[in-house]
Amino acid sequence: MSVETRSQIAGWLLLAMLCLSLLHAYLPAFPAQIAGLCSWLAGALLWPLAGRTQKTQALLLAGTGLALMLWAGLHDGVQIDYARLLTQNLSLISMLAAVSFLKLVSMPAGRGGHAATGPWAFVRTLFGVHLFGAVINMSAVVIVGDRLARRGQIGENTTRLLTCGFASAALWSPFFAAMATALLYAPGARMTDFWPLTLPLTAFGLLLTFLFARRASADALAGFRGYPMHFTALWVPALLVFGVLAVHEAAPALSVLTVVTTLAPLLALSVLPLRRGPRRALRRSRQHIARGLPMMRGELTLFLAAGVLAVGLFAAQSALGLALPFERFDGAAACATFGVMLLLSYCGVHAVVSIAAVAALAAPLAPAPGLMAAMYLMVWGIGAACSPFSGLGLSLQGRYGLGARQILRWNLRYALIMYAAGCAALLALDGWR
């Protein structure tokens, strides 16, 4: 089977997964396992196209999860729900597939735009990477990074702009995998539970990025030539955010993941014909299904494997009654756990892995959902920005020739300050609760 045919079939399977998972969300009697099977079939088709690092991570995660399940099965009274292997991260993967349609109508700029220079250009580009990255994810980093690389501007300041500017969106964006993961592994959490703290933390992180850039080299910042951002393209995701909040307020029984997964493709496919015309819109939509959706093979591989690990961890916890070394999961416990998870991210452990592990171990303590979700978002947002072994860090190293030590050195102070600020936010959230 050719690579193109393999990708096309996988793309349509992912579309089927998206539709069937929504059908289950609105009609629970419909089995979610059918949608989960589509995701696994797509993952199997895209497996040969995944990178070596992604394959190694996936095999390690899935192998560990299966070993834990087999071991837990030897204990009397432990019931393992093997059908959950098909659906553990289904809502998360479905949301990623749904949000990918926003790329059709939300791009940061057209060709040939005017690029300003100086500190204001840096700020404008920083906010552009952050806001567009919050919607179209890594595509924003690649678009802006490629343009800056052609000018030879990939250095300390630009690396901070791309890493910290992009990853800090994980603290609040409903279109980020981080939000889907946090809400999935902290059942009962609502975005309004933690937004009052994570949004100010995001603003602080962006301000910190600018201050570090100005302090590192005022001359370089004065000569910085920014990317010509067209912020008018953000009206579609802005409308979507308001739509998500309105629907969730009117129908609180619906999860945020379900609302985002429903509205994102509907809004994108409604706006596209108005911009491109019916025929071009249909062609672009088909191209996205056949080529765009299969591009999420890295996330698909990781989250499928992480789902196997999560089922194994919950089985092991049930067998041994494992728990975190705390009598109750309060703000202080969250800060300590936050620090350990952040260290793990520096060692190359993806946030979704540590989140799945902590969720299983913390379950006996019945922690507050909002506190757990906020901690998960902080681990993802700070770890992705500062770890040279994160997906973002590895992408920048491979694409722009940056060194792992450079990313680590340039972003270490940012990580330490953001960790302290995050701990203050977690303690405040626990105190208000």
FIMI-297311 format. One line per 2 residues: number of its first residue (from 0); their letters; for each residue y, z, x of C-alpha. Coordinates in pm, 1 decimal, decimal comma. Example, Ala and Ser with C-alpha at 12.3 -4.5 7.8 and 13.67 -1.06 7.14 Angstrom:
2
0> AS> -450,0:780,0:1230,0  -106,0:714,0:1367,0
# end
This chain:
433
0> MS> 0,0:0,0:0,0  338,7:-100,3:142,9
2> VE> 611,3:154,0:207,3  835,2:-5,4:-56,6
4> TR> 562,9:-2,2:-323,7  471,7:355,4:-236,9
6> SQ> 835,5:465,3:-272,4  886,1:281,3:-600,4
8> IA> 579,8:437,1:-763,2  683,7:780,1:-637,9
10> GW> 1033,6:728,3:-777,5  903,6:652,0:-1125,5
12> LL> 664,6:948,0:-1103,9  959,4:1173,2:-1021,0
14> LA> 1147,0:1034,5:-1321,5  841,6:1106,6:-1537,9
16> ML> 829,1:1458,7:-1392,3  1195,3:1509,4:-1481,9
18> CL> 1149,4:1393,2:-1841,7  824,8:1583,0:-1897,1
20> SL> 960,4:1906,3:-1750,2  1254,3:1886,2:-1991,1
22> LH> 1012,8:1820,1:-2275,3  832,8:2141,8:-2183,7
24> AY> 1164,1:2330,2:-2160,3  1258,8:2237,3:-2515,0
26> LP> 904,1:2231,4:-2656,6  712,1:2506,7:-2473,5
28> AF> 387,7:2402,7:-2645,1  389,7:2089,9:-2429,7
30> PA> 203,2:2174,8:-2107,4  421,7:2191,2:-1798,1
32> QI> 119,4:2112,1:-1582,1  149,7:1741,2:-1669,3
34> AG> 499,6:1731,1:-1519,3  374,6:1931,7:-1222,9
36> LC> 94,5:1682,7:-1167,8  350,5:1401,9:-1150,8
38> SW> 542,1:1590,1:-881,2  227,0:1639,3:-673,5
40> LA> 126,5:1273,3:-710,1  474,9:1170,5:-595,8
42> GA> 447,6:1413,1:-305,7  111,0:1264,0:-205,0
44> LL> 255,4:910,7:-209,9  558,1:1013,5:-2,4
46> WP> 360,1:1228,3:242,3  310,2:948,7:500,1
48> LA> 687,0:885,9:498,4  779,7:1248,4:570,5
50> GR> 886,9:1350,0:919,4  658,8:1529,8:1162,7
52> TQ> 854,5:1856,0:1135,8  841,8:1845,0:755,6
54> KT> 466,3:1784,2:760,8  408,1:2071,2:1003,4
56> QA> 614,2:2310,7:790,0  441,6:2202,2:470,4
58> LL> 91,5:2238,2:614,6  175,3:2582,1:752,3
60> LA> 322,9:2704,6:423,1  52,0:2560,3:199,4
62> GT> -226,2:2670,7:435,1  -94,7:3026,1:444,2
64> GL> -62,8:3033,1:65,6  -418,8:2906,9:12,3
66> AL> -555,8:3157,6:265,5  -378,0:3442,2:85,0
68> ML> -517,7:3328,1:-249,6  -873,3:3308,5:-114,1
70> WA> -836,7:3651,6:45,2  -687,1:3805,8:-269,1
72> GL> -966,6:3654,8:-476,4  -1216,1:3873,4:-288,8
74> HD> -1061,4:4185,7:-442,8  -1189,4:4306,5:-779,2
76> GV> -949,2:4286,3:-1069,3  -713,6:4031,0:-911,8
78> QI> -655,4:3733,0:-1138,0  -505,2:3428,3:-967,0
80> DY> -335,7:3171,9:-1186,7  -432,8:2855,9:-1001,0
82> AR> -265,2:2640,3:-1266,5  63,7:2788,9:-1144,9
84> LL> 23,6:2578,8:-828,3  135,7:2279,4:-1033,6
86> TQ> 443,2:2444,7:-1180,7  569,5:2717,8:-942,3
88> NL> 878,4:2527,7:-823,9  878,8:2260,5:-1093,1
90> SL> 1214,3:2355,8:-1247,7  1374,1:2358,8:-902,9
92> IS> 1239,9:2013,4:-808,6  1335,5:1873,8:-1149,8
94> ML> 1691,8:1997,8:-1109,6  1718,3:1832,9:-766,0
96> AA> 1598,2:1504,9:-913,2  1843,8:1533,4:-1202,7
98> VS> 2142,9:1618,1:-982,3  2068,4:1321,7:-754,0
100> FL> 2194,2:1092,3:-1033,6  2545,3:1228,5:-973,7
102> KL> 2555,5:1024,2:-652,1  2594,4:716,8:-872,2
104> VS> 2933,6:832,1:-1000,4  3064,8:1088,8:-748,9
106> MP> 3136,8:954,0:-403,1  3403,0:1101,2:-173,2
108> AG> 3596,4:786,1:-87,2  3604,3:410,3:-83,3
110> RG> 3630,7:191,0:220,0  3951,7:142,4:405,6
112> GH> 4127,6:454,2:279,6  4420,4:597,0:469,4
114> AA> 4327,0:887,8:696,3  4590,9:1151,6:767,3
116> TG> 4607,7:1344,1:1094,6  4677,1:1704,6:1192,9
118> PW> 4578,8:2047,0:1055,8  4631,7:1937,5:695,2
120> AF> 4387,5:1649,0:750,0  4131,5:1900,9:877,9
122> VR> 4180,0:2121,9:571,5  4157,7:1825,5:334,4
124> TL> 3840,1:1698,1:500,7  3691,5:2049,2:502,9
126> FG> 3749,3:2087,1:129,6  3616,9:1736,0:73,6
128> VH> 3290,2:1805,8:253,6  3260,8:2133,6:63,1
130> LF> 3333,9:2001,6:-285,9  3147,9:1672,0:-261,4
132> GA> 2863,9:1844,7:-76,8  2841,1:2088,7:-366,4
134> VI> 2761,6:1789,3:-588,7  2587,0:1520,4:-382,2
136> NM> 2451,4:1757,6:-115,1  2370,4:1619,7:231,9
138> SA> 2501,5:1274,0:143,7  2856,2:1408,3:179,7
140> VV> 2784,2:1537,6:530,9  2637,4:1203,4:637,8
142> IV> 2921,9:996,4:490,2  3195,4:1205,4:652,0
144> GD> 3003,5:1275,4:972,5  2928,0:908,2:1039,2
146> RL> 3293,8:816,8:1006,1  3406,4:1096,2:1236,0
148> AR> 3132,2:1012,2:1486,3  3257,5:654,5:1514,3
150> RG> 3588,4:799,1:1632,0  3417,9:1027,1:1882,5
152> QI> 3526,8:1340,9:1693,8  3191,7:1523,1:1673,9
154> GE> 3272,2:1836,2:1871,4  3314,2:2207,7:1810,0
156> NT> 3572,1:2180,9:1532,0  3398,2:1896,9:1351,9
158> TR> 3060,0:2067,9:1375,9  3204,7:2378,3:1210,1
160> LL> 3365,9:2159,2:945,9  3036,7:1986,7:861,9
162> TC> 2806,6:2290,6:879,7  3015,6:2575,9:740,7
164> GF> 3212,5:2357,2:501,4  2898,7:2212,3:347,6
166> AS> 2657,6:2507,4:351,6  2906,8:2752,9:199,2
168> AA> 2876,2:2554,8:-125,1  2533,2:2715,3:-159,5
170> LW> 2712,4:3037,6:-255,4  2829,0:2901,4:-590,5
172> SP> 2730,6:2540,4:-668,7  2499,8:2498,7:-971,5
174> FF> 2394,9:2162,0:-822,2  2254,8:2311,1:-500,4
176> AA> 1887,1:2380,3:-436,9  1999,7:2730,1:-337,7
178> MA> 2118,6:2806,9:-691,2  1800,0:2673,3:-845,4
180> TA> 1591,5:2882,6:-604,9  1797,6:3196,9:-663,1
182> LL> 1776,2:3172,1:-1041,9  1405,2:3088,4:-1025,3
184> YA> 1310,1:3385,8:-805,2  1552,7:3630,2:-970,5
186> PG> 1454,1:3592,0:-1336,8  1725,1:3705,6:-1573,0
188> AR> 2013,6:3641,3:-1332,4  2318,7:3461,3:-1465,2
190> MT> 2580,1:3283,3:-1257,8  2850,3:3500,7:-1411,5
192> DF> 2670,1:3803,4:-1262,0  2755,1:3705,4:-904,8
194> WP> 3024,4:3435,3:-915,6  3305,9:3697,7:-911,9
196> LT> 3185,9:3790,3:-561,5  3033,0:3470,6:-421,9
198> LP> 3334,8:3255,4:-507,2  3577,5:3476,3:-307,0
200> LT> 3318,0:3488,7:-28,6  3313,4:3108,1:-28,4
202> AF> 3692,7:3094,4:0,9  3678,4:3345,7:284,8
204> GL> 3420,9:3133,8:465,4  3636,0:2820,2:439,1
206> LL> 3941,5:3010,3:562,9  3736,3:3147,4:851,1
208> TF> 3624,6:2795,0:943,3  3984,9:2676,5:961,2
210> LF> 4099,7:2978,9:1162,2  3818,6:2935,4:1413,6
212> AR> 3903,9:2566,9:1450,1  4271,7:2640,7:1505,2
214> RA> 4192,5:2909,9:1759,7  3938,1:2695,0:1947,7
216> SA> 4180,4:2411,8:2019,6  4523,1:2378,3:1861,4
218> DA> 4580,1:2046,1:2040,5  4254,9:1898,8:1912,4
220> LA> 4337,3:2013,4:1560,1  4683,1:1856,7:1584,6
222> GF> 4522,4:1524,3:1673,0  4240,4:1552,4:1420,4
224> RG> 4209,7:1239,4:1208,9  4056,7:1325,2:876,0
226> YP> 3845,6:1143,7:622,7  4030,5:976,3:330,2
228> MH> 3901,7:1185,6:41,9  3934,8:1063,7:-316,0
230> FT> 3916,4:1386,0:-511,8  3957,2:1202,1:-842,1
232> AL> 3582,0:1129,1:-819,0  3520,9:1499,5:-883,5
234> WV> 3615,5:1483,3:-1250,5  3256,5:1403,4:-1350,7
236> PA> 3095,1:1707,4:-1183,4  3388,7:1923,2:-1297,3
238> LL> 3321,8:1812,6:-1654,1  2955,2:1887,1:-1596,3
240> VF> 3028,9:2242,5:-1478,1  3232,6:2312,6:-1790,4
242> GV> 2958,9:2154,6:-2000,1  2692,7:2374,7:-1839,3
244> LA> 2896,9:2689,2:-1900,2  2973,9:2591,9:-2259,1
246> VH> 2611,9:2508,5:-2346,4  2480,9:2819,3:-2173,8
248> EA> 2731,6:3032,9:-2364,6  2640,0:2869,8:-2695,2
250> AP> 2264,7:2879,9:-2626,5  2197,4:3167,5:-2383,9
252> AL> 1823,0:3132,0:-2436,9  1836,5:2809,9:-2236,6
254> SV> 1821,7:2865,9:-1862,4  2098,2:2729,7:-1641,3
256> LT> 1840,6:2515,4:-1463,1  1741,0:2350,1:-1790,2
258> VV> 2102,0:2285,8:-1890,3  2194,2:2134,0:-1551,0
260> TT> 1875,9:1925,4:-1546,1  1958,7:1791,8:-1892,2
262> LA> 2328,9:1722,9:-1856,2  2347,5:1583,5:-1500,1
264> PL> 2157,7:1255,6:-1556,5  2292,2:1214,0:-1910,2
266> LA> 2653,6:1239,9:-1795,3  2600,9:1019,7:-1488,6
268> LS> 2420,8:748,3:-1685,5  2690,4:760,4:-1954,9
270> VL> 2978,7:719,5:-1710,0  2813,0:452,0:-1493,2
272> PL> 2827,4:168,4:-1754,2  3197,1:241,8:-1811,2
274> RR> 3264,6:192,3:-1439,9  3020,7:-84,4:-1349,1
276> GP> 2943,6:-259,1:-1674,4  2607,6:-246,9:-1855,7
278> RR> 2418,1:-491,1:-1630,8  2530,4:-347,4:-1298,6
280> AL> 2477,6:4,2:-1431,2  2119,7:-80,9:-1527,7
282> RR> 2057,2:-234,9:-1185,6  2206,8:65,1:-1002,5
284> SR> 1999,7:304,8:-1213,6  1677,9:120,2:-1135,5
286> QH> 1766,9:113,6:-766,2  1826,4:487,2:-770,4
288> IA> 1490,2:553,2:-934,5  1301,9:324,5:-694,0
290> RG> 1493,7:412,4:-375,9  1718,2:712,4:-433,5
292> LP> 1469,1:954,5:-587,3  1207,6:898,4:-312,0
294> MM> 1473,6:999,5:-57,2  1422,4:1358,6:-169,8
296> RG> 1078,7:1350,5:-5,3  1180,4:1619,9:245,0
298> EL> 1282,5:1867,3:-25,4  984,8:1766,6:-241,3
300> TL> 736,0:1830,3:39,8  894,7:2164,0:130,0
302> FL> 923,0:2299,9:-223,8  571,6:2195,9:-324,6
304> AA> 431,0:2371,2:-19,0  657,6:2672,7:-72,8
306> GV> 524,2:2694,9:-427,4  170,1:2728,4:-291,4
308> LA> 290,8:3001,2:-55,7  466,5:3184,2:-341,2
310> VG> 149,5:3189,1:-552,6  -43,9:3320,5:-252,3
312> LF> 214,3:3590,2:-182,5  215,2:3711,1:-543,5
314> AA> -166,3:3720,5:-533,7  -163,8:3921,4:-208,5
316> QS> 95,2:4160,5:-351,7  -123,4:4211,5:-658,3
318> AL> -428,6:4279,1:-440,6  -268,9:4530,0:-204,1
320> GL> 32,5:4654,8:-397,9  259,0:4559,3:-108,8
322> AL> 628,6:4634,5:-143,6  944,5:4656,7:60,4
324> PF> 999,3:4990,1:244,4  1252,0:5120,6:-10,1
326> ER> 1221,8:5359,4:-301,2  1476,7:5156,1:-495,8
328> FD> 1642,5:4823,4:-427,1  2012,4:4912,9:-418,3
330> GA> 2305,7:4766,9:-226,4  2200,9:4924,9:104,3
332> AA> 1847,5:4788,1:70,1  1991,1:4445,6:-12,3
334> CA> 2205,6:4452,9:303,5  1907,1:4543,2:522,2
336> TF> 1688,2:4277,3:362,2  1973,1:4026,2:388,8
338> GV> 1994,4:4088,5:764,2  1620,2:4041,4:819,2
340> ML> 1616,0:3719,8:614,6  1914,4:3588,3:810,0
342> LL> 1735,5:3658,7:1138,6  1431,1:3474,4:1007,7
344> SY> 1648,2:3171,8:927,7  1763,6:3172,6:1290,1
346> CG> 1396,7:3157,8:1390,7  1344,1:2845,9:1181,0
348> VH> 1207,7:3005,8:862,6  1352,4:2815,8:566,3
350> AV> 1537,6:3025,8:311,6  1303,1:2923,6:29,4
352> VS> 1012,2:3075,2:226,0  1178,4:3411,6:290,2
354> IA> 1308,6:3417,8:-67,6  957,4:3365,1:-207,6
356> AV> 822,7:3641,4:17,8  1096,3:3892,0:-69,6
358> AA> 1064,3:3814,6:-441,8  693,4:3902,0:-430,0
360> LA> 742,0:4220,2:-224,9  1044,0:4343,0:-423,0
362> AP> 884,5:4289,7:-764,9  742,2:4646,8:-793,2
364> LA> 1093,1:4789,6:-742,0  1233,9:4598,4:-1042,7
366> PA> 1558,8:4505,3:-859,9  1871,1:4394,0:-1046,2
368> PG> 1849,0:4013,9:-1094,5  2217,1:3955,8:-1014,3
370> LM> 2194,5:4149,1:-688,5  1883,3:3958,2:-579,1
372> AA> 2031,9:3619,6:-669,4  2353,1:3693,8:-477,8
374> MY> 2152,9:3797,7:-170,2  1940,9:3481,8:-187,3
376> LM> 2250,4:3260,4:-206,5  2410,7:3434,3:91,7
378> VW> 2098,1:3394,9:304,5  2082,7:3024,9:218,5
380> GI> 2452,9:2952,8:264,3  2500,4:3138,0:593,9
382> GA> 2159,6:3060,0:742,2  2181,7:2687,3:672,1
384> AC> 2524,6:2668,3:835,2  2447,9:2863,1:1149,8
386> SP> 2081,9:2816,0:1235,2  2009,6:2518,8:1463,3
388> FS> 1663,6:2504,2:1304,7  1783,4:2461,4:945,9
390> GL> 1755,0:2121,7:780,4  2129,2:2076,3:823,5
392> GL> 2122,1:2178,8:1189,2  1829,5:1952,5:1272,0
394> SL> 1994,9:1660,6:1091,8  2315,6:1697,3:1294,9
396> QG> 2119,5:1725,1:1618,8  1918,9:1411,4:1547,2
398> RY> 2203,9:1206,3:1407,1  2493,7:1298,5:1635,9
400> GL> 2325,5:1421,3:1953,2  2436,2:1783,3:1922,4
402> GA> 2241,0:2053,9:2104,0  2074,9:2350,3:1938,0
404> RQ> 2256,1:2588,6:2171,9  2588,6:2432,3:2083,7
406> IL> 2540,9:2488,9:1711,3  2418,5:2842,8:1775,8
408> RW> 2710,4:2929,6:2004,4  2981,7:2768,7:1795,3
410> NL> 2871,6:2929,5:1467,2  2746,0:3271,2:1582,2
412> RY> 3074,3:3455,8:1522,0  3103,1:3291,2:1181,5
414> AL> 2753,6:3418,9:1093,3  2827,3:3775,4:1204,5
416> IM> 3156,7:3796,9:1014,3  3008,6:3636,3:703,6
418> YA> 2712,6:3876,1:719,5  2952,3:4172,4:722,2
420> AG> 3153,3:4022,7:435,5  2833,9:3950,2:244,3
422> CA> 2716,3:4309,1:284,8  3049,0:4432,8:151,0
424> AL> 3005,2:4201,9:-148,7  2649,3:4324,0:-213,4
426> LA> 2756,5:4690,3:-196,0  3045,8:4616,6:-432,4
428> LD> 2815,4:4434,8:-674,2  2570,0:4725,3:-670,8
430> GW> 2854,8:4973,3:-723,1  2991,2:4781,8:-1024,0
432> R> 2643,0:4757,7:-1169,6
# end
